[in-house]
Amino acid sequence: MEPVPPGGRPPSPPALPPASGPSRFPILQRLLAVGLVLVGFGAGWMAAGLRASLAEKPAAGGGRGETRQDLLADGWVESDQGVFTRRCQGICRKPRLYGGGIIDVMEVACLERPCGEIQATFAALDGQGREVDKVVETKNGRQGERLQLVIESTKPEARSFALVDFRAKARVE
């Protein structure tokens, strides 16, 4: 570092050499920025269109059935008056069970009335169809709700479930 002259001001840094000509780099930078902004607008426009199309699908009747005929066509069974059931399909994800046993999920739709207290009794069957365990699941349901009953048997010899009894008792006051 050079010493400070007696006037108290440090010497100014040496000047940069003059540019040899006009540079094209700022123009390319601007074009890149404009291109990225256009790509961002395009991606947002496509995402908005996709979101709108996904919102229209359930209204078209492809998703959740809102009538008895829709539910029956989608594989539901009327297990009690106005209450429909089916085994796990589509968006149901069965939990993993470690250490032996079996697990399944049953969907319940309370379409035409409140389900109230739902009680489902299942027999856990071995490979020969003999009952090795009994499982009772209970849950409360309101009208218009879809519920999932998780059925689990920790018996290592259990291979499948059979529905023995299903009740949906709405309390009327």
N, C-alpha and C positions, 0 to 999 in steps of 0.2 A: 504494500500500500504506500502510495506517495505521501509525503508530508503536506500538511495544509499550508498554503502560502500565508504571508502575514496579513492579508486583507480578510481572512476568515472564511472565504468561500472555497470549497473543494473544486478541483478542476472538473470540467464537464466531461462526460464520457465521449469517446471518439464517435463520430457520426457514422451511420451505416452507409455502405456504398449504395448509390442510386440503383433502382431496379433497371434491368436491362430492357424491359418492355412491358406492355400490358399483360397481366397474368390471367389465365383462363380458369384458375382454381376457384375464385369466388363465384364464377358463373356456374361451374359444375356443382359447387356446394349448394347454391340456391336451387338448381334443378333437382338435386337429390332431396332437399327439404320439401319442395313442392310435391315431388313424387310420393314421398312418405306420407304427407298430409292427405293426398288423394287416396292412397291405399288405406289409410285409417278411416276416411269417410266411407269408402267402399265396403270395408269390413263391418262397420257399424250398420250400414244400410242392409247388408245381407243378414246380419244377426237380428235386426228388427223384423225382417221378413220371416225369418225362421221362427222367431218367438210368436209372431202373429199366426203362422200356420199351425204351430203346436197348440195354440190356444183354441183354434177352431176345431181340431180333431175331436175332443170330447163332446162338443156341442153337436157334432155330426152323428153321434151315436156309436162311434168306434171305440170309445173308452169305457167308462162306467155306464152300465145299463141303468136306465131310470124307470123302466117298465118291467112288468113280469115277463113279457115275451123276450125282451133283451137279455134278462138274466138267464132264462131257460136256454136261449140260443147260445149263450156263453158257457154252458156246462153246469149251471147252478141247479140244485135240487131243492124243492120246497120241503123242508124238514118239519116245519110247523106252519100254521096258518099265517101267511104273510112274511115268514122268515125263511131265508134261503141259505144253503150251505154248499160248499165245495171244497175239495182238497186244494192245497196250495198250487197256484199256476201263475205264470208270468212274472209279475214284480215281487212275488213272495220270495224271500230268501230264507231258506231253512238255516237255523243256527247249527253250528258244529257241536257234536257231542263227543267228548273224549273219554276213553276208559271203557267203552263197550255200551251197548244198548241201542236205542233207536229214537229218532225225533222226527216229528212231522208238524205241519201247520195246516189248520183248517180255517177257512174264511167263512164269516157269517155276515149276511146282509139283512138288516132290519128294514125292509122296503116299505111295507104297507102298515106297519104298526110298531110301537115301541117293543123291543125284545124283552126289556126288564132283566130279570136274572136268567142268564143262559147257563144251562148245565148240560154238558156233553159227557157221556160215559163211553169209554173205549176199552176194548179188549186188546191187549198186546199178544200177538200170536207168534209161535215159533215157526220153523220151516215146514212142519207137518200140519199146521193149522190148529194146534192145541193152544189154549189160553194159558199164558205164563204170568200175566200181570193184568191188573185192572187200573185204569187211569181215569180220574174224574177232573174235568176242567170247568171252572165257573168264571163268568164275567158278566158285567152289566152293560146293556146296550140301549141306545135311544133310537127313535124312528129316524131313518135316513142314514144311519151309521153303518160302516163296514168295519168289522172287527176281525182279529186274528187270534185263534186259540192255538197255543203252542203245546203240543202233546209230546210227552217225554216218558220213556221207560228206561231205567238203568239196568234192566235185566239183560245180561249178555246174550241170552238165547233168543231174545225178541227180534223178529224180522219184519213184522208189519202190524198195522192197527186195523181194527174193525169197529165201526160205530155201533154201539149196543143200544144207547138211548140218547135222545136229544129232547130237551125241554127249553122253552123260552116263555117264562111266566112274567107277564107285565102285571104290576100291582095296580089295580083300579081302585081309586078312592072316591 
